[in-house]
Amino acid sequence: MRDNWKGWMPAGVPVVLACATIVASADTLPATPSAIGAAWVRAIVASPGFAHTAFAVAVAQDAGCSSDCVHLWATHDGGATWGRAAAQGWGQNMPTVVSDHAGNDVLVAAAQAGVQESDDGGASWRTVGPPGFPTASPLFAGDDLLAVVGGGSSDYVLQHGSRRDVPGAHGAMTESGFAVSPTYPDAGGFAPVLIAGARQAGNTVIPMVATCTADFNCGSPVQVGPAGAYTFPVVLSFSSDYRDDGTVFAQTPSAIYKSSNGGKSFGPVTVGQPGAVSSATPALAVATDYRERGPARAWAALMQAFRPASPTAPPGATPIPPAQEYTAGGIMATSDGGGSWHALGSPGHFDKGALAVAATTTGRLFAAYAEDPAHAGLLCSADGGATWAAACPAMASDRAASGAVRASPGIASACNSVSCAKASNAPAGTTPGAGAAPSHSGGNAGGLPAGGVGAALAPHGGASASPGVVVAVPLAVVAAGGWWWLRRRRTVGGDRR
């Protein structure tokens, strides 16, 4: 699978985002409210133990950057301050965060060399298994289980230091990752494991999901939604009460779907305004306490493109100035399981589109916005999305207080959008955050993941998103202000899009 972001500005100057270069001078970028400076956020991931460790990470590409653009950021105080990790050996792919048996945070990600792991806040990484897209069991602290969709090899499970091959989808589709249910291996009458993927259909891709047994032996996949050019990867998020309600959400780059029968079938979830010429849903976060009987809370990052209204516009379409095309969107919230949605932080920076969202176990939210190529960043809300700022009030980490977490030598001095500009004592090889010019030393040109294009497509390196700790990548056609446009091209089964 291959991917490629492209953009066009008014004069036809090419702009490449996410996997390459944004053509703009870092010296002339205006100030942008953001925890990490002006940056296009690919992913935000909060620890399942956030209430105790106050830990979260974000993957972002610096705006106005021409080299060494993609960075891993970390907060150890709940979003009050962020530091850029040295990320030595990191393959620049989307991580997930799990809690080990001692309550410490461990990062896991895919890479070209193999599945990677970091236990020092992302400062250094080591290979722990063959190449593939890993998904951690929600009960990782007890079962130590990583389920991996093999990258060119068989699917396998890593557990307690040993590896065993598993059947997976038996080649029935191009797999993007497993999803392990919250009470695995006991899921009541529902499948304890799901697997997501896609099939090629001419010039389009069909998103697929299959149910699996506890030993990762999967049946025939079912179609999640209609075929399209922007339907892969599929990211699955379970209800915390999945064993009883069978609820699982499937988020694709262009739509959200929901199953109430444990993944046997899916129906569409309507998000956003009617009349859009295209819509992107780059992220979905399901609350850690989500239950169909309530509370049934979730948050979606949304971007939509609109063209001028016409006499044939459908009833209820948003009026649009006659000569203007623009984007809308935002962080959309639901409290009834997706039946209705409302925008958070509006009016505000999210109104032209959101790139990512993550919900923590404390109710604190992180989200990313994109107003134009030079104005994008990461914000935090400590009041459920009513207000947003570059920094949230500091949280204490009981892991740090007990000495369970050692200081990460590869993380720059912690800073926020105000203090970063004043930081001057960052360790060698690291860079302060907002207000600092991007580093241009070494790295892949434009931040192209060393793990290759395929690895970058799976949020968290797999198809499962831990409840409430969910983020993805913007993958669909987007318009903005009538003057720039994005497109991602990819291949499934070797056929380029």
LINBEL-V31775 format. One record per pair of residues at least 12 apart in sequence whose ideal C-beta (glycine too) atoms are under 7 Angstrom apart, sorted by the first residue. I is the first residue (numbers start at 1). J is the second residue. Records with the same first field share a line. If there is no record, write none. Layout:
I: J, J
This chain:
1: 453, 454, 457, 490, 491, 492
2: 453, 490, 491, 496
3: 19, 453, 456, 457, 488, 489, 490
4: 19, 488, 489
5: 17, 18, 19, 20, 486, 488
6: 487
7: 484, 485, 486
8: 484, 485
9: 483, 484
10: 483
15: 373, 484
16: 446
17: 40, 486
18: 40, 42, 61, 473, 474
19: 446, 447, 448, 456
20: 446, 448
21: 65, 66, 446
22: 63, 64, 65, 373
24: 63, 64, 373, 374
25: 64
26: 64, 65, 437, 438
29: 63, 64, 374
30: 374
32: 375, 377
33: 349, 377, 379, 390, 417
34: 377, 378, 379, 390, 417, 434
35: 79, 82, 378, 379, 380, 390, 391, 416, 417, 434
36: 58, 60, 73, 82, 377, 378, 433, 434
37: 377, 420, 433, 434, 435, 436
38: 63, 64, 374, 375, 376, 377
39: 60, 61, 62, 63, 376, 377
40: 60, 61, 63, 355, 370, 376
41: 58, 60, 355, 356, 368, 378
42: 59, 60, 61, 94, 473
43: 58, 59, 94, 356, 459, 471, 473
44: 56, 58, 356, 358, 366, 368, 471
45: 57, 95, 96, 97, 358, 460, 469, 471
46: 97, 358, 360, 366, 469
47: 97, 99, 105
48: 97, 98, 99, 361, 466, 469
49: 99, 103, 105
50: 360, 361, 362
51: 361, 362
52: 103, 398, 399
53: 105, 397, 399
54: 76, 77, 78, 395, 396, 397
55: 75, 76, 97, 105
56: 75, 79, 358, 366
57: 72, 73, 74, 95, 97, 107, 122
58: 73, 378
59: 72, 94
60: 73, 378
61: 447
62: 438
63: 373, 374, 376
64: 374
65: 438
66: 440
67: 440, 443, 445
68: 439, 440, 441, 442, 443
69: 438, 446, 447
70: 92, 447
71: 84
72: 85, 87, 90, 122
73: 85
74: 121, 122, 411
76: 397, 400
77: 394, 395, 397
78: 364, 392, 394, 395
79: 364, 366, 380, 391, 392
80: 391, 392, 393, 394, 416
81: 391, 414, 415, 416
82: 414, 415, 416, 433
83: 411, 412, 413, 414, 415, 433
84: 412, 430, 431, 433
85: 121, 122, 123, 408, 410, 411
86: 123, 410, 411, 429, 430
87: 122, 125, 410
88: 123, 124, 125, 410
89: 124, 125, 126
90: 116, 122, 125
91: 109, 110, 111, 112, 116, 449, 450, 451, 455
92: 447, 449, 450, 451
93: 109, 110, 111, 449, 451, 455, 456, 461
94: 109, 458, 459, 460, 461
95: 107, 108, 109, 460
96: 108, 136, 460, 461, 466
97: 469
98: 136, 140
99: 140, 141
100: 141
101: 141
102: 404
103: 399, 404
104: 119, 399, 404, 405
106: 119
107: 122
108: 134, 136, 146, 461
109: 461
110: 132, 133, 134, 451, 455, 458, 461
111: 451, 455
112: 131, 450, 451, 452, 455
113: 127
114: 127, 129, 130, 131
115: 127, 128, 129, 132, 134, 146, 148
116: 128
120: 406, 408
121: 408, 411
123: 408, 409, 410, 411
124: 410
128: 158
129: 148, 158, 163
130: 150, 153
131: 151, 152, 153
132: 148, 149, 150, 151
133: 148, 149, 151, 176, 177, 458, 461, 462
134: 146, 148, 461, 462
135: 147, 177, 178, 179, 180, 462, 463, 464
137: 180, 184
138: 180, 182, 184, 466
139: 184
143: 159
144: 159, 160
145: 157, 159
146: 158
147: 178, 180, 216
149: 168, 175, 176, 177, 178, 462
151: 454
155: 168, 216
157: 216
166: 215, 216
167: 216, 217, 218
168: 195, 216, 218
169: 195, 197, 210, 218, 221
170: 218
172: 210, 220, 221
173: 197, 198, 199, 208, 221
174: 197, 198, 492, 493
175: 195, 197
176: 196, 197, 232, 233, 234, 458, 463
177: 196, 458, 462, 463, 464
178: 193, 195, 216, 462, 463, 464
179: 193, 194, 196, 236, 463, 464
180: 193, 464
181: 193, 238, 242
182: 238, 240, 242, 467
183: 243
184: 214
185: 214
187: 242, 243
188: 243, 244
190: 242, 243, 246, 262
191: 211, 212, 262, 263
192: 214
193: 212, 213, 214, 216
194: 209, 210, 211, 212, 236, 248, 263
195: 210, 212, 218, 463
196: 209, 233, 234, 236, 463
197: 221
198: 231, 232, 492
200: 492, 493, 495
201: 227
204: 227, 228, 229
205: 227, 228, 231, 232, 492
206: 223, 227, 231
207: 224, 225, 231, 232, 234, 252
208: 221, 222, 223, 224
209: 221, 222, 224, 234, 236, 250, 263
211: 262, 263, 264
222: 264, 265
224: 250, 257, 266
225: 252, 255, 257, 266, 268
228: 254
229: 497
230: 253, 254, 475, 476, 477
231: 252, 253, 254
232: 252, 492
233: 457, 458, 463
234: 250, 252, 463
235: 251, 459, 463, 465, 472
236: 248, 250, 463, 464, 465
237: 249, 251, 284, 286, 465, 467, 470
238: 467
239: 290, 291, 292
240: 288, 289, 290, 291, 467
241: 291, 292
245: 291, 292
246: 260, 261, 262
247: 259, 260, 292
248: 262, 263
249: 284, 286
250: 266
251: 281, 284, 472
253: 280, 281, 282, 475, 476
254: 279, 280, 281, 476
255: 268, 281
256: 269, 271, 281, 284, 300
257: 269
258: 338
269: 338
271: 300, 302, 332, 341
272: 302, 304
273: 304, 318, 328
274: 314, 316, 317
275: 306, 313, 314, 317, 318
276: 304, 305, 306
277: 305, 306, 307
278: 305, 476, 477
279: 304
280: 303, 474, 475, 476, 478
281: 300, 301, 302
282: 301, 355, 356, 472, 473, 474, 475
283: 300, 301, 356, 357, 470, 471, 472
284: 298, 300, 470
285: 298, 299, 357, 358, 359, 468, 470
286: 298, 467, 468, 470
287: 359, 468
288: 361, 467, 468
290: 467
292: 337
295: 335
296: 335, 336, 337
297: 334, 335
298: 334, 338
299: 331, 332, 333, 357, 359, 365
300: 332
301: 331, 354, 355, 356, 357, 367
302: 329, 330, 332, 354
303: 327, 329, 353, 354, 474, 478
304: 327, 328, 329
305: 325, 327, 477, 478, 479
306: 318, 320, 325, 326, 328
307: 320, 325
308: 320, 322, 323, 324, 325
324: 482
325: 479, 482
326: 479, 480, 481, 482
327: 352, 353, 478, 479, 480
328: 351, 352
329: 352, 353, 354
330: 343, 344, 346, 350, 351, 354
331: 343, 344, 345, 350, 354, 357, 367, 385
333: 385
344: 385
345: 385, 388
348: 388
349: 369, 371, 379
350: 367, 369
352: 370, 371, 480
353: 369, 370, 478, 480
354: 367, 368, 369
355: 368, 369, 370, 474
356: 368, 471, 472
357: 471
358: 469, 470, 471
359: 468
360: 468
361: 468
363: 384
364: 380, 381, 382, 392
365: 381, 385
366: 378, 380
367: 379
372: 480, 481, 484
373: 484
380: 392
390: 416, 417
391: 416, 417
409: 427
410: 430
411: 430
412: 426, 427, 430, 431, 432
413: 425, 426, 432
415: 432, 433
416: 434
417: 434
420: 432, 433, 434, 435, 436
421: 434, 435
457: 490
459: 471, 472, 473
475: 488
